[in-house]
Amino acid sequence: MSAPNIAIVAEGLTKSFNGRKVVDNLSMRVERGRIHGFLGPNGSGKTTTIRMICGLLTPDSGHGSCLGYDIRTQQNAIKRKVGYMTQRFSLYADLSIRENLEFVARIYGLDAPAAAADAAISRCGLSGRAEQLAGELSGGWKQRLALAACILPAPELLLLDEPTAGVDPKARRDFWDEIHRLAGEGLTVLVSTHYMDEAERCHEIAYIADGRLLAQGTTAEIIARSGLSTYVVTGEGLGALAARLRATEGVDMVAPFGMALHVAGRDAERLAEIARGCAGGAQSWVRDEPSLEDVFIDLMTHVEKGRR
Ligand SMILES: Nc1ncnc2c1ncn2[C@@H]1O[C@H](COP(=O)(O)OP(=O)(O)OP(=O)(O)O)[C@@H](O)[C@H]1O
């Protein structure tokens, strides 16, 4: 049994498919009422981890608890308390928002489906659109409807698998306001995303690659622990400079951001020396704090180098 303020504890979770480890000795802990972001490249094992945590998959080894229930032996109890929004949720295009939600409420076997649908409509800010057909909704409103369907059975934990993929920035922002409101009401949220702005809106983040946890903590902690020294380089000839820097020892990450190049390295002295060496050239080098994206690109570059 975990402490009452802890929603998820996972210790050494491992899962293989066809002899290939897709989650490798992964440990994590999520406090209740927190929004925990899950980041990592495609195929890094995020969905598989989420499915083990909510009792849909049994780990090959490792153990853990979700909402106080054992993820190996109490999977049915977990499923009753978790709302899971998958990447490919389905709704009925020719039913209205209200009809969709009433239908889902009936599937859940809720006592008063109409009242439950009403409550979900007002909780998720859908009141003005309740009678609109789901098929006519834009991507952002469809996601909100999916979120409303997830909270119908009053779950304690929401597992959201890339809930805003393909949704425009304003709708993503509104969706996140909603998630924060639900967390404020006490819901715990584990959400996978590829968007850095969304990662920064989480209380804590876990970054995984090749099934292994590479970084975990608040944005500030992850940036501080990265030990990266970063420069923002602007000016002429950035393409050629990037190619040269990628082959330079002491440069761990080079990434173009609009009209600038972000250059980072773990050895601050060596990178300062490289920056001094470029002084007086066509570019200007300005020391800056690494961004979360710098850190994740660096982690990924490291993993790719390790694979070669
Ligand atoms: N049931 C399964 N059988 C075989 N392989 C699987 C199965 N489920 C997942 N995989 C493989 O495991 C790896 C991890 O997949 P997973 O869906 O967990 O990654 P992910 O990080 O969620 O990826 P994405 O960001 O693309 O959603 C992938 O290579 C995937 O093809």
The ligand as an ORCA input file, in Angstrom:
! r2SCAN-3c Opt
* xyz 0 1
  N       0.918     -4.923    -28.249
  C       2.105     -4.728    -28.815
  N       2.740     -5.701    -29.485
  C       3.950     -5.515    -30.049
  N       4.655     -4.346    -29.968
  C       4.080     -3.337    -29.308
  C       2.780     -3.458    -28.700
  N       2.479     -2.262    -28.096
  C       3.538     -1.451    -28.333
  N       4.482     -2.084    -29.052
  C       5.779     -1.504    -29.460
  O       6.421     -1.002    -28.289
  C       7.129      0.191    -28.557
  C       6.667      1.267    -27.590
  O       5.350      1.652    -27.955
  P       4.501      2.733    -27.152
  O       3.184      2.835    -27.873
  O       4.475      2.374    -25.721
  O       5.361      4.048    -27.374
  P       4.967      5.576    -27.206
  O       6.109      6.233    -26.499
  O       3.625      5.715    -26.577
  O       4.925      6.085    -28.717
  P       4.080      7.289    -29.403
  O       4.655      8.596    -28.904
  O       4.352      7.077    -30.856
  O       2.642      7.087    -29.045
  C       6.886      0.526    -30.018
  O       7.987      0.069    -30.756
  C       5.637     -0.279    -30.358
  O       5.619     -0.637    -31.709
*
